[in-house]
Amino acid sequence: MTLEEFRERLRAEIQDKAGELSDAELDSFIEDALRMLSERFGKIEKTDLTVQGGECYTLSNFDPDLSSIIAVEHPKGEVPPSLLDEESYYLYDPTEPKVCFQEGVEGEVRIWYVVPWSDVSELSELGIALLLELSLYRALLGLSKRYLQSLDPSLDADTFNRLASSNPYSALAEKHFDNFERLLKRKLRQAGMKRRWRREVERIGKEPGEKRPL
């Protein structure tokens, strides 16, 4: 699914037929939702390197706030995989993270790590469902804020508070966030990062760049 297709689906879900929210606003909500999704369940990437002990290497798309290393195969490609002890490598420089290897680690390695989702097209059907709930949550919060700003500030306090408490968007926004939480727990409770990685390794014969299920 492309960003444009997802945006129109989001607009239809919130029933914004009049175009009250611009494309730019919806894209901003989707971007926020992608980051929220990444905080809970990121995208797995892998890279193959030839390393020398004592040296450091940059990992593409690595986000210091949202990324982490899952495992390092050494040597790479063995079945079952041969893993480096976590004390054999470490992350250096929080502003531009690099993975560094201790002395004695040499040769070809395969690094499995988590990065943020960057585009709607990367997501599976389940990922789209999760992202839609988060995007609805962000969009409805935006409409809630707009509703509150539309209230006449000259109203007496009781009237203003009554109208504010009847905000039609706030409760609906929370409902979609609850939907996200339920869907995440139901589908992914048992799918820890290690388990996802092991399933990925077992998919022998798949192309490295093939889209993987969330």
N, C-alpha and C positions, 0 to 999 in steps of 0.2 A: 504494500500500500504506500502511495506517495504522500508527501506532506499535504498537497492540495486536496487529495481524496479524503484524507483524515480530517482536514479542516472543515470540509463540507459536511462530513458525518457529524462532527462536533457541533456545527451550527444547527444541523437538523435536530440533534438530540436536545439542544437547549431551546429549540423552536424559535430561533432568531430570524424569522422570515423577513422582518423589516430591515435586517442588516444593522441592528443597533450596535453590534460589536464589529469593528473593522477587521480585515484580514490580519493586519499587523498586531492587533490586540489578541486575536485568537492564536496567532503564531507564538506570541509571548507566553500565553498560558500553556501552550503545548511544550514550549522549551522548559518552562518551570516544572511541568509534569515529568518530562524526561529526566530531569535532574533528581526529582523526588524518587522516581522509579530506580534510578541508578544508586541512590542511597540505600535502597532496600535490597536490590537484586541487579547487579551489573552484568555487563557483557563479558564473556570469556574470550581472550585472545591468546595466541601463542606465537613465539618467535624462536628461531633457531640461530644460535651464535656459536662462533669458535672463540673460546675465552682463554685467558691467561691469568693465573692467580695473581692477585694484587692489583688487577685492572678493573675499571668501571665501565659500564655500558648503558646507553640510553634506551629506554623502552618507549616505543611510539604510543601516543594517545594516553600515556600514564598520567593520571590526575592525582596530585598529592593529597587531596581531600577524599577522593572516592575510590582510588585504585588500591590494589594489594596483590602481592604475589601468592599464588596458590601452591605451586610446586615447581621444582626444577629437576628435569631428567638429566642424568649424567651416568653413562653416555645416553644420547637421545635415541628414541625409537625402539627400545627393547620392550618385549612383551613377556611377562608383566614388566611394567616400567621400573627402572632403577632410579631411586630418588636421592638427591643430595640432602644431607642433614641441614636443617635450617640455620645452624651455626656456621655453615660453609659459605653463606652469602648474606648480604645485608643491603639496605637502601641507604643511599648517601645523598645529601643536599635536598632538603625538603622543597625548595623553590623550583628546582629542575631535577627531579629524582633520577638517579642512576642506580643500577644494581651492580654491586661490587662483589668480587669473589676472593675468598681467602687464599693464601699461598697453598699450593698443592693441587688446586683445582685447575685442570687444563683440558683442552680438547673441545668437542662439540657438546653443547647443551641445548635443551629445549625448555623454554620458560613459559609456564602457563600463568596468566595473570588476569585480573579483573579491571575493566575500564568502564567509563560511563557510556550510556547509550547516547549517540549523537544525532540519530535520524530515525524517523518513523519506519523507513524501509528496512531497517535492521531487525525489526521485531517480528516474532511469530504471531500466530493467531491469538495465543494466550497473552503475549506481550501487548498486542493491540488492545485487547479487552482491559488489561490492567491500566494501560496508558489512557484509555478513554475515560475510565472512572476518575483518574487523577486530573485529567484535563477538564472534565465537567466540574469537579471540585474547585479548581482554580478559576474557571470562567464564571461560575455561580457566585464565588466570593467577590469577583470583580463587579458583577451586577448588583450584589448586595451593597457594596460600597457606593455604587452609583445611586442606588435607591435611597440610601441614608443621606447622601448629599443633595438629593432632590427635595427633601422635606423642608418646609418653611421654617427657618430658624426663629421666626417671630411667634410661633405657636407656644402656648403655655406648656410648662414642663410635663404635666400629666398627659396632654394630648400628644406631644412629641414622643414621649416614652412609649405610649400605647401604639403609635404608628411604627416606631422603631422596632418594638417587640413583635409586631406582626409582619416583619420583613419576610416576603415570600421566598427569598433566595437563600437565606442563611441556613435554615433547617435542611433545605434540599441539598445544599453543598455538603453538609455534614453526612447526609444520607449516602452520597456518592463516595465519600471518603471511607465510610463504614463498609460499603460494597467492595471497595478496593481491598480493605483489610481482610474481609471474609474470603474473597477470591484468592488472595495471596496465601492465606493460611491453608485453605482447602487444597489448592493445587501444588503448593511448593513447600509444604511443611517438612517433607522428608528430603527435599532436594537441596541439600547443603552444597557449598562450593566444591568440596572434595568429591562428593558423589557425582556431580555434574562433570567434573574433570575426568573422573575415571570412566564414565560413560563415553566421553568424547574420545579418550585414548583407545577404547575398544572398537571404535568405528573405523576399523582398518579399511583402507581403500578409498576413503572419502577425500575429496579435494580439500587442501588447507583453507581455501577461501570460501568454501560452501557455507551458506547461512545455517546457523545452528539454532536448535530450539531454545527458547527462554526457559 
